[in-house]
């Protein structure tokens, strides 16, 4: 059971990192001019971070479900 709890804590840390990356990319994108070529890079960073977040949240949900068994 301790291993599951450790994994849950690691995934929660990953969720925090993904949320921080999303927030940072959104802040930086807002600071740019709309016609800046960097806007696409920041949009891609947001998409990538959100995809990572979904993946981690799925793993976390599975761990919580297995912990309940």
Kinemage of the C-alpha trace (Angstrom):
@kinemage 1
@onewidth
@group {chain A} dominant
@subgroup {mainchain}
@vectorlist {calphas} color= white
{ca unk a 1} P 0.000 0.000 0.000
{ca unk a 2} L 2.939 2.338 0.666
{ca unk a 3} L 4.122 1.965 -2.916
{ca unk a 4} L 0.727 3.065 -4.218
{ca unk a 5} L 0.741 6.075 -1.908
{ca unk a 6} L 4.257 7.009 -3.061
{ca unk a 7} L 3.165 6.761 -6.685
{ca unk a 8} L 0.090 8.885 -5.976
{ca unk a 9} L 2.291 11.560 -4.415
{ca unk a 10} L 4.644 11.507 -7.419
{ca unk a 11} L 1.717 11.897 -9.796
{ca unk a 12} L 0.340 14.767 -7.740
{ca unk a 13} L 3.733 16.441 -8.073
{ca unk a 14} L 3.603 15.913 -11.839
{ca unk a 15} L 0.134 17.478 -11.929
{ca unk a 16} L 1.503 20.511 -10.106
{ca unk a 17} L 4.368 20.795 -12.601
{ca unk a 18} L 2.007 20.513 -15.585
{ca unk a 19} L -0.315 23.161 -14.136
{ca unk a 20} L 2.658 25.451 -13.520
{ca unk a 21} L 3.870 24.950 -17.103
{ca unk a 22} L 0.407 25.770 -18.443
{ca unk a 23} L 0.145 28.895 -16.291
{ca unk a 24} L 3.621 30.069 -17.332
{ca unk a 25} L 2.946 29.542 -21.044
{ca unk a 26} L -0.379 31.369 -20.783
{ca unk a 27} L 1.223 34.314 -18.944
{ca unk a 28} L 3.997 34.553 -21.509
{ca unk a 29} L 1.570 34.236 -24.418
{ca unk a 30} L -0.543 37.083 -23.031
{ca unk a 31} L 2.567 39.263 -22.815
{ca unk a 32} L 3.254 38.858 -26.541
{ca unk a 33} L 1.813 40.795 -29.423
{ca unk a 34} L -0.866 38.776 -31.170
{ca unk a 35} L 1.153 38.735 -34.381
{ca unk a 36} L 4.331 37.476 -32.713
{ca unk a 37} L 5.735 34.280 -34.211
{ca unk a 38} L 6.212 32.980 -30.666
{ca unk a 39} L 2.456 32.757 -30.047
{ca unk a 40} L 2.318 29.424 -31.869
{ca unk a 41} L 5.159 28.071 -29.720
{ca unk a 42} L 3.358 29.029 -26.527
{ca unk a 43} L 0.088 27.581 -27.820
{ca unk a 44} L 1.903 24.321 -28.572
{ca unk a 45} L 3.428 24.336 -25.082
{ca unk a 46} L -0.024 24.727 -23.553
{ca unk a 47} L -1.418 21.859 -25.634
{ca unk a 48} L 1.504 19.595 -24.727
{ca unk a 49} L 1.230 20.396 -21.028
{ca unk a 50} L -2.531 19.807 -21.053
{ca unk a 51} L -2.051 16.440 -22.750
{ca unk a 52} L 0.511 15.488 -20.118
{ca unk a 53} L -1.889 16.620 -17.414
{ca unk a 54} L -4.693 14.431 -18.754
{ca unk a 55} L -2.368 11.435 -18.908
{ca unk a 56} L -1.189 11.933 -15.336
{ca unk a 57} L -4.732 12.469 -14.066
{ca unk a 58} L -5.824 9.174 -15.654
{ca unk a 59} L -2.946 7.344 -13.968
{ca unk a 60} L -3.794 9.006 -10.662
{ca unk a 61} L -7.443 8.008 -10.943
{ca unk a 62} L -6.427 4.410 -11.653
{ca unk a 63} L -4.178 4.384 -8.589
{ca unk a 64} L -6.917 5.758 -6.354
{ca unk a 65} L -9.284 3.085 -7.672
{ca unk a 66} L -6.719 0.325 -7.064
{ca unk a 67} L -6.065 1.700 -3.591
{ca unk a 68} L -9.749 1.340 -2.777
{ca unk a 69} L -9.767 -2.368 -3.684
